């Protein structure tokens, strides 16, 4: 019983955020492996894009702290999602390029928020790892999308 209490006390308050973050990576990876296993398809690319748009909007929304932040930080929190309606006018490679750049941009914005210093170091590490992996996933899907337009 004592060891259970020690394990619980060793866990930090961001453990659920970290687990959720890594679980959220699974659909990105599934969409990346889909073309490798079944061949490139518009459905795989569109699924990836829609999931990415949803996750990016969610992440930007978590930075929104109404009444608790400066005007500049409020604008930064929503800046990456403002162009979403315009993305319907562009082809998949353009949208994937925009999304690929948006994730690191959002991380930079998050690091500039005063609350970043309050987050556990494991959360910081998770954000860097996830942003890097998601960025590479976007580049892979961008290449798939470009290849599909050549066919």
PAZAPA-4460 file (N, C-alpha, C; in steps of 0.05 Angstrom, whole numbers, plus 32768, in hexadecimal, padded with zeros to 4 digits):
% residues 151
    n_x    n_y    n_z   ca_x   ca_y   ca_z    c_x    c_y    c_z   seq   type   mol
   8011   7FE8   8000   8000   8000   8000   8011   8019   8000     1      X     A
   8027   8018   800F   8039   802F   8011   8046   8035   7FF6     2      X     A
   804D   8020   7FE6   8059   8024   7FCC   8045   8031   7FB9     3      X     A
   802C   802A   7FBB   8017   8036   7FAA   8015   8054   7FB0     4      X     A
   8016   805B   7FC9   8015   8078   7FD0   802D   8087   7FC5     5      X     A
   8045   807A   7FC6   805D   8086   7FBC   805C   808A   7F9E     6      X     A
   8050   8077   7F90   804E   8079   7F72   803A   8090   7F6C     7      X     A
   8024   8091   7F7A   8011   80A6   7F75   801C   80C2   7F7A     8      X     A
   802C   80C4   7F8F   8037   80DE   7F96   804D   80E6   7F82     9      X     A
   805A   80D2   7F75   806F   80D8   7F61   8063   80E2   7F47    10      X     A
   8049   80DC   7F42   803D   80E5   7F2A   8036   8103   7F2B    11      X     A
   803B   8110   7F16   8035   812D   7F17   801A   8133   7F0B    12      X     A
   8010   814B   7F0F   7FF4   8151   7F06   7FF0   8151   7EE8    13      X     A
   8005   8151   7ED8   8002   8152   7EBB   8003   8136   7EAE    14      X     A
   8003   8121   7EBE   8006   8106   7EB3   7FEE   8100   7EA0    15      X     A
   7FD6   8109   7EA7   7FBF   8104   7E96   7FC2   8113   7E7B    16      X     A
   7FCC   812B   7E7C   7FD0   813B   7E64   7FE5   812E   7E52    17      X     A
   7FF9   8123   7E5F   800F   8116   7E50   8004   80FC   7E42    18      X     A
   7FF5   80EC   7E51   7FEA   80D4   7E46   7FD7   80DB   7E2F    19      X     A
   7FC6   80EE   7E33   7FB3   80F6   7E1F   7FC2   8100   7E06    20      X     A
   7FD7   810E   7E0A   7FE7   8118   7DF3   7FF2   8101   7DE2    21      X     A
   7FFD   80ED   7DEF   8008   80D6   7DE1   7FF2   80C6   7DD3    22      X     A
   7FDC   80C3   7DE1   7FC5   80B4   7DD4   7FBB   80C4   7DBC    23      X     A
   7FBC   80DE   7DBD   7FB3   80EE   7DA6   7FC5   80EC   7D8E    24      X     A
   7FDD   80E2   7D92   7FF0   80DE   7D7C   7FE9   80C5   7D6C    25      X     A
   7FDB   80B2   7D77   7FD5   8099   7D6A   7FC6   809C   7D4F    26      X     A
   7FB1   80AD   7D4D   7FA4   80B1   7D33   7FB6   80BD   7D1E    27      X     A
   7FC8   80CF   7D26   7FDC   80DA   7D13   7FED   80C3   7D08    28      X     A
   7FF7   80B2   7D1A   8008   809C   7D11   7FF8   8088   7D00    29      X     A
   7FDF   8083   7D08   7FCF   8071   7CF8   7FCB   807B   7CDC    30      X     A
   7FC7   8095   7CD9   7FC3   80A0   7CBE   7FDD   809F   7CAE    31      X     A
   7FF4   80A2   7CBC   800E   80A0   7CAE   8013   8083   7CA4    32      X     A
   800C   8070   7CB5   8011   8054   7CAD   7FFC   8049   7C9A    33      X     A
   7FE5   8055   7C98   7FD0   804D   7C86   7FDB   804C   7C69    34      X     A
   7FE7   8061   7C5E   7FF2   805F   7C43   8008   804B   7C40    35      X     A
   8018   8047   7C55   802D   8033   7C54   8022   8017   7C51    36      X     A
   800C   8012   7C5E   8000   7FF7   7C5E   7FEC   7FF3   7C47    37      X     A
   7FDD   8007   7C40   7FC7   8004   7C2D   7FCA   8015   7C14    38      X     A
   7FDF   8025   7C13   7FE3   8037   7BFC   7FD7   8052   7C01    39      X     A
   7FE1   8066   7BF3   7FD8   8081   7BF6   7FBC   8084   7BED    40      X     A
   7FAC   8093   7BFC   7F91   8098   7BF4   7F88   80B4   7BFE    41      X     A
   7F75   80BF   7BF0   7F6A   80D9   7BF7   7F5D   80D7   7C13    42      X     A
   7F50   80C0   7C18   7F43   80BD   7C32   7F57   80BE   7C49    43      X     A
   7F6E   80B2   7C46   7F82   80B2   7C5B   7F8C   80CF   7C60    44      X     A
   7F90   80DD   7C4B   7F9A   80F9   7C4D   7F85   810B   7C59    45      X     A
   7F6C   8108   7C50   7F56   8118   7C5B   7F51   8112   7C78    46      X     A
   7F52   80F9   7C7F   7F4E   80F1   7C9B   7F64   80FE   7CAC    47      X     A
   7F7C   80FD   7CA3   7F93   810A   7CB1   7F8E   8128   7CB4    48      X     A
   7F86   8135   7C9F   7F82   8152   7CA0   7F6C   8159   7CB3    49      X     A
   7F55   814B   7CB3   7F3F   8151   7CC5   7F47   814C   7CE2    50      X     A
   7F55   8137   7CE7   7F5E   8131   7D03   7F71   8147   7D0B    51      X     A
   7F83   814E   7CFA   7F97   8163   7D01   7F8A   817E   7D06    52      X     A
   7F76   8185   7CF6   7F68   819E   7CFA   7F5A   819E   7D16    53      X     A
   7F4E   8188   7D1C   7F40   8185   7D36   7F53   8187   7D4E    54      X     A
   7F69   817A   7D4C   7F7D   817A   7D62   7F8A   8196   7D64    55      X     A
   7F90   81A2   7D4E   7F9C   81BD   7D4F   7F88   81D1   7D5C    56      X     A
   7F6F   81CF   7D54   7F5B   81E1   7D60   7F58   81DC   7D7E    57      X     A
   7F58   81C3   7D86   7F56   81BC   7DA2   7F6E   81C7   7DB1    58      X     A
   7F86   81C3   7DA6   7F9E   81CD   7DB4   7F9E   81EB   7DB6    59      X     A
   7F96   81F9   7DA1   7F95   8216   7DA2   7F80   821E   7DB7    60      X     A
   7F6A   8210   7DB9   7F55   8216   7DCC   7F5F   8213   7DE9    61      X     A
   7F70   81FF   7DEE   7F7A   81FC   7E09   7F8C   8213   7E12    62      X     A
   7F97   8222   7DFF   7FA7   8239   7E06   7F96   8251   7E0C    63      X     A
   7F7D   8250   7E05   7F6B   8267   7E09   7F64   8268   7E27    64      X     A
   7F6C   827E   7E33   7F66   8282   7E4F   7F57   829D   7E52    65      X     A
   7F3D   829C   7E4D   7F2D   82B4   7E4D   7F30   82C3   7E67    66      X     A
   7F38   82DC   7E65   7F3A   82ED   7E7D   7F54   82E9   7E8C    67      X     A
   7F64   82D5   7E85   7F7C   82CF   7E94   7F96   82D5   7E84    68      X     A
   7F93   82E1   7E6C   7FAB   82E5   7E5C   7FAA   8300   7E4F    69      X     A
   7FC1   8308   7E45   7FC2   8322   7E36   7FB5   831F   7E1B    70      X     A
   7FAF   8335   7E0F   7FA3   8335   7DF4   7FB5   8327   7DE0    71      X     A
   7FCF   832B   7DE2   7FE2   831E   7DD0   7FE1   8300   7DD3    72      X     A
   7FE1   82F6   7DEB   7FE0   82D9   7DEF   7FC5   82CE   7DE6    73      X     A
   7FB0   82DD   7DE8   7F96   82D4   7DDE   7F96   82D1   7DC0    74      X     A
   7FA2   82E5   7DB3   7FA4   82E3   7D95   7FB5   82CC   7D8D    75      X     A
   7FCC   82C8   7D9B   7FDE   82B2   7D94   7FD0   8297   7D97    76      X     A
   7FBE   8295   7DAB   7FB0   827B   7DB0   7F9E   8273   7D99    77      X     A
   7F93   8287   7D8B   7F80   8280   7D75   7F8B   8286   7D59    78      X     A
   7FA3   8291   7D58   7FAF   8299   7D3E   7FB0   8282   7D2A    79      X     A
   7FB7   826A   7D34   7FBB   8254   7D21   7FA0   8249   7D17    80      X     A
   7F8A   824E   7D25   7F70   8243   7D1B   7F60   8257   7D0C    81      X     A
   7F67   8270   7D0C   7F58   8285   7CFD   7F56   827E   7CDF    82      X     A
   7F6B   8274   7CD2   7F68   826E   7CB5   7F59   8254   7CAE    83      X     A
   7F4F   8245   7CC2   7F42   822C   7CBC   7F2D   822D   7CA6    84      X     A
   7F1B   8240   7CA6   7F07   8241   7C90   7F14   8245   7C74    85      X     A
   7F2A   8253   7C73   7F37   8258   7C59   7F45   823E   7C4F    86      X     A
   7F4B   822C   7C61   7F59   8213   7C59   7F48   8203   7C45    87      X     A
   7F2E   8207   7C46   7F1C   81F8   7C33   7F21   8200   7C16    88      X     A
   7F2E   8217   7C12   7F33   8220   7BF7   7F4D   8215   7BEB    89      X     A
   7F5D   8208   7BFC   7F77   81FF   7BF3   7F78   81E1   7BEF    90      X     A
   7F8C   81D8   7BE1   7F90   81BB   7BDD   7F9D   81AE   7BF5    91      X     A
   7F9D   8194   7BF6   7FA7   8185   7C0D   7FC5   818B   7C13    92      X     A
   7FD7   818D   7C00   7FF2   8193   7C06   7FF5   81AE   7C15    93      X     A
   7FE6   81C2   7C0C   7FE8   81DC   7C19   7FDD   81DB   7C35    94      X     A
   7FC7   81CD   7C39   7FBC   81CB   7C54   7FCF   81BC   7C66    95      X     A
   7FDA   81A6   7C5C   7FED   8197   7C6D   8006   81A7   7C74    96      X     A
   800F   81B7   7C61   8026   81C9   7C67   801F   81DD   7C7C    97      X     A
   8007   81E9   7C7B   7FFE   81FC   7C8F   7FFC   81EE   7CAA    98      X     A
   7FF1   81D6   7CAB   7FEE   81C8   7CC4   8009   81C0   7CD0    99      X     A
   801B   81B8   7CBE   8036   81B0   7CC8   8044   81C7   7CD6   100      X     A
   8041   81DF   7CCC   804D   81F7   7CD8   803E   8200   7CF1   101      X     A
   8024   81FB   7CF1   8014   8204   7D07   801A   81F8   7D22   102      X     A
   8021   81DE   7D22   8027   81D0   7D3C   8040   81DC   7D49   103      X     A
   8056   81DF   7D3C   806D   81EC   7D49   8067   8209   7D51   104      X     A
   8057   8217   7D40   8050   8232   7D47   8040   8233   7D60   105      X     A
   802D   8221   7D63   801D   8220   7D7C   802F   821A   7D94   106      X     A
   8042   8209   7D91   8055   8203   7DA7   8064   821C   7DAF   107      X     A
   806D   822B   7D9B   807C   8244   7DA1   8069   8257   7DB0   108      X     A
   8050   8259   7DA8   803D   826A   7DB6   8039   8261   7DD2   109      X     A
   8036   8246   7DD6   8032   823B   7DF0   8049   8241   7E03   110      X     A
   8062   823E   7DF8   8079   8243   7E08   807B   8260   7E11   111      X     A
   806E   8272   7E02   806F   828F   7E09   805A   8296   7E1D   112      X     A
   8048   8284   7E24   8033   8289   7E37   803F   8288   7E54   113      X     A
   8035   8299   7E65   803F   8298   7E81   803B   827E   7E8F   114      X     A
   8027   826F   7E88   8021   8256   7E95   8034   823F   7E8D   115      X     A
   8044   8243   7E78   8057   822E   7E6F   806A   8227   7E86   116      X     A
   8073   823A   7E95   8086   8236   7EAA   807A   8224   7EC1   117      X     A
   8060   8224   7EC3   8053   8214   7ED8   8050   81F6   7ED0   118      X     A
   8054   81F0   7EB7   8050   81D5   7EAE   8068   81C4   7EB6   119      X     A
   8063   81AA   7EBB   8078   8197   7EC2   808B   8193   7EAB   120      X     A
   80A4   818D   7EB1   80B8   8188   7E9C   80B0   8171   7E8A   121      X     A
   80A2   815D   7E94   8099   8147   7E84   8084   8150   7E6F   122      X     A
   8074   8164   7E77   8061   816F   7E64   8070   817E   7E4E   123      X     A
   8084   818D   7E55   8095   819B   7E41   80A1   8187   7E2D   124      X     A
   80AC   8171   7E38   80B8   815D   7E27   80A3   8151   7E14   125      X     A
   808C   814A   7E1F   8077   813F   7E0F   806F   8151   7DF8   126      X     A
   806C   816B   7DFE   8064   817E   7DE9   8079   817F   7DD3   127      X     A
   8093   817F   7DDA   80A8   817F   7DC6   80A7   8165   7DB5   128      X     A
   80A4   814F   7DC2   80A4   8135   7DB4   808C   8134   7DA1   129      X     A
   8074   813A   7DAC   805C   8138   7D9C   805C   814C   7D84   130      X     A
   8065   8164   7D89   8067   8177   7D74   807A   816E   7D5E   131      X     A
   8090   8163   7D66   80A3   8158   7D52   8098   8141   7D42   132      X     A
   808B   812E   7D4F   8080   8117   7D41   8069   8120   7D2F   133      X     A
   8058   8131   7D39   8041   813A   7D29   804B   814A   7D11   134      X     A
   8060   815A   7D14   806C   8169   7CFE   8076   8155   7CE8   135      X     A
   8084   8141   7CF0   808E   812D   7CDD   8077   811E   7CD0   136      X     A
   8062   8117   7CDF   804B   810A   7CD4   803F   811C   7CBE   137      X     A
   803E   8136   7CC3   8033   8148   7CAF   8044   8149   7C95   138      X     A
   805E   8148   7C99   8070   8148   7C82   806C   812E   7C72   139      X     A
   8069   8118   7C80   8064   80FE   7C72   804A   80FF   7C62   140      X     A
   8035   8109   7C6F   801B   810B   7C61   801C   811F   7C4A   141      X     A
   802C   8134   7C4E   802F   8148   7C38   803C   813B   7C20   142      X     A
   8050   812B   7C25   805D   811C   7C0F   804A   8109   7C02   143      X     A
   8039   80FB   7C12   8025   80E9   7C07   8011   80F8   7BF6   144      X     A
   8009   8110   7C00   7FF6   8120   7BF1   8001   812A   7BD6   145      X     A
   801A   8132   7BD7   8027   813C   7BBE   8029   8124   7BAB   146      X     A
   8031   810D   7BB5   8033   80F5   7BA4   8018   80EE   7B98   147      X     A
   8003   80F1   7BA7   7FE8   80EA   7B9E   7FDF   80FD   7B88   148      X     A
   7FE7   8116   7B8A   7FDF   812A   7B75   7FEE   8125   7B5B   149      X     A
   8005   8117   7B5C   8014   8110   7B44   8008   80F9   7B34   150      X     A
   7FF9   80E8   7B42   7FEE   80D0   7B35   7FD9   80D7   7B22   151      X     A
***
